[in-house]
Amino acid sequence: MEAMARRLVELMNRNSLNATALGKKTGVAQSTINRWLNAVTKPELESIEKVASYFDVPAEYFICKDEKKAKIYLMLHDMTSKELDDSLFHFQKEKLWKDSKRTA
């Protein structure tokens, strides 16, 4: 199964959706979604954006070839605003510390 299809299946399973339900919610035909899931065709960017918008993930989640980046997109999707703020704060703090070590 291609990465795009695998990632779409994961989000559909998380949300208890089948191709018919996803199609109704996104305006993408069920047959088109099934073709993506079976890797018969690849979606156009406009369709990827519709599906990504529904799941509240960036379109890059479906497109990127790097599995680590895709997992990060999904982790960010699952975090609350406070968790995102805290993570960003700690990331910036660590970066400043590392940068200060390099210049010292």
C-alpha positions as CSV (number, residue, x, y, z in Angstrom):
1,M,0.0,0.0,0.0
2,E,1.4,3.4,-0.9
3,A,2.1,6.0,1.8
4,M,-0.8,8.2,0.9
5,A,-3.3,5.3,1.0
6,R,-1.8,4.0,4.3
7,R,-2.0,7.5,5.9
8,L,-5.6,8.0,4.7
9,V,-6.6,4.6,6.1
10,E,-5.1,5.5,9.4
11,L,-7.1,8.7,9.7
12,M,-10.3,7.0,8.5
13,N,-9.9,4.3,11.1
14,R,-9.2,6.8,13.8
15,N,-12.5,8.6,12.9
16,S,-14.5,5.4,12.2
17,L,-15.1,6.4,8.6
18,N,-15.5,4.4,5.5
19,A,-15.0,5.7,1.9
20,T,-18.7,6.5,1.6
21,A,-18.8,8.6,4.8
22,L,-15.6,10.4,4.0
23,G,-16.8,11.2,0.5
24,K,-20.0,12.7,1.9
25,K,-18.1,14.8,4.4
26,T,-15.4,16.0,1.9
27,G,-17.3,16.2,-1.4
28,V,-15.0,13.7,-3.0
29,A,-16.7,10.7,-4.7
30,Q,-16.5,7.4,-2.8
31,S,-15.3,5.7,-6.0
32,T,-12.4,8.2,-6.1
33,I,-11.5,7.5,-2.5
34,N,-11.5,3.8,-3.1
35,R,-9.2,4.2,-6.1
36,W,-6.8,6.1,-3.8
37,L,-7.0,3.4,-1.1
38,N,-6.3,0.7,-3.7
39,A,-3.4,2.8,-5.2
40,V,-5.2,2.7,-8.6
41,T,-4.9,6.5,-9.0
42,K,-3.2,9.3,-7.1
43,P,-5.3,12.3,-5.9
44,E,-5.1,15.7,-7.3
45,L,-3.9,18.5,-5.0
46,E,-7.4,20.0,-4.7
47,S,-8.8,16.6,-3.4
48,I,-5.9,16.2,-1.0
49,E,-6.6,19.6,0.4
50,K,-10.3,18.8,0.9
51,V,-9.4,15.6,2.8
52,A,-6.6,17.2,4.7
53,S,-8.9,20.0,5.7
54,Y,-11.6,17.6,6.9
55,F,-9.0,15.7,9.1
56,D,-7.4,19.0,10.2
57,V,-3.9,17.9,9.0
58,P,-1.7,19.7,6.5
59,A,-1.8,18.4,2.9
60,E,1.9,17.7,3.3
61,Y,0.9,14.8,5.6
62,F,-0.4,12.9,2.6
63,I,2.3,14.0,0.2
64,C,5.6,13.9,2.0
65,K,7.8,10.9,1.4
66,D,9.6,11.1,4.7
67,E,7.8,8.9,7.2
68,K,9.3,10.7,10.2
69,K,7.9,14.0,9.0
70,A,4.5,12.4,8.4
71,K,4.5,11.1,12.0
72,I,5.4,14.6,13.2
73,Y,2.4,16.1,11.3
74,L,0.1,13.5,13.0
75,M,1.6,14.1,16.4
76,L,1.1,17.8,16.0
77,H,-2.5,17.2,15.0
78,D,-3.1,15.2,18.1
79,M,-1.7,17.8,20.5
80,T,-3.7,20.4,22.3
81,S,-2.9,24.1,22.0
82,K,-1.3,24.1,25.4
83,E,0.8,21.1,24.5
84,L,1.9,22.8,21.2
85,D,2.8,26.0,23.1
86,D,4.8,24.0,25.7
87,S,6.6,22.0,23.1
88,L,7.5,25.1,21.1
89,F,8.7,26.9,24.2
90,H,11.0,23.9,25.2
91,F,12.2,23.6,21.6
92,Q,13.1,27.3,21.4
93,K,14.7,27.2,24.9
94,E,16.9,24.2,23.9
95,K,17.9,25.8,20.6
96,L,18.9,29.0,22.3
97,W,21.0,26.9,24.8
98,K,22.7,25.0,22.0
99,D,23.4,28.2,20.0
100,S,24.9,29.8,23.1
101,K,27.2,26.8,23.6
102,R,28.4,27.1,19.9
103,T,29.3,30.8,20.3
104,A,31.0,30.4,23.7
